[in-house]
């Protein structure tokens, strides 16, 4: 029996990377819990989560229509892309028409989803990530391993080495302040040279016709101050009715993501040329890429995600393996729901992901948008099963089903179960059973007492 890809990834993962991921995830979960308990005690947090869920469950089509009219009224050109290829072409053509070459990026998982950087670089453009975490992974040609903390798997030492290797720092120095200063100096040059800034958006305000960017490093403002053209790529599910509803999300996002009261910078971009230095033209590309199909499916709730990362921080599987194990842009509980859905007819390539879950339910408890993640994970498992997709490590349960549904067999097995106490299970070293017993011991079986108890007391 082959290992599941995530199992295999976990077995081969460098212990120091594993340690870094676990420490960062546990830290974020503890910070989220502490700040929500402090600021929204009792059932206030739950109330806020219900509000977020209800707002996101509103009239998305109506809000989108309203958003397009408001954005265009504010001078923003609105475009639609049905998939990643179309979005890449639209963005590339805008840049090419302006004979531009230097692109600065504000962290955006949607652009990761369509693999924009490589596409533009292959066309000869200089594309630089300006978020520190994104820059750290970009120079090593890696993908993010977390949606909020893309470099969660890298230690200070790794980053210091990497900065020397890529001429961002002159000599090895793993002091976090010095690393940040080196990156800052490197990025300043890029801001001055930038022709185009590419961003995502945390929210699109339908009534006001603005996008909202939540960042912590000020890189969004530097990027927009330098470039003449701004292109925002946004999944259409990011549209919310107005700035009034935004308050609910701003109160939840940073607290759930990093345990902060709010992100250090919240930019409202309501069109080009609003100040002397801001870009003179702005495009907003709404991306579908499978979202319409998800919206029409029984898993539509996943589109309520606000990309806080709390579910992955809390997930016992993610804490051991990190995001790269999921082989997709979105990892953790969010990813094992969303990534197979976005894969469309390539579901088989990610069909093992819904199995990378112990169904402990912790992700559903921490999700600020109150998305029923465990239910959606089960729906994906069901989908895989119904499409008869073979998943490595699929266990055939028919013997257990026969045993559990045939009373005489079950009673005989229970009567004999105590014999298992004398089996030398720890001697099994190979195969799936060997892997299982390597880290687990079976409790002593006393056998049959519950039935006797239930007869007397039930
Ligand atoms: S599914 Fe919920 S917890 Fe996970 S990233 Fe999205 S909003 Fe955050």
Boltz pocket constraint, residues with backbone or C-beta under 6 A from the ligand:
constraints:
  - pocket:
      binder: B
      contacts: [[A, 304], [A, 305], [A, 306], [A, 307], [A, 308], [A, 309], [A, 310], [A, 311], [A, 312], [A, 333], [A, 334], [A, 363], [A, 366], [A, 367], [A, 368], [A, 369], [A, 370], [A, 371], [A, 373]]
      max_distance: 6.0
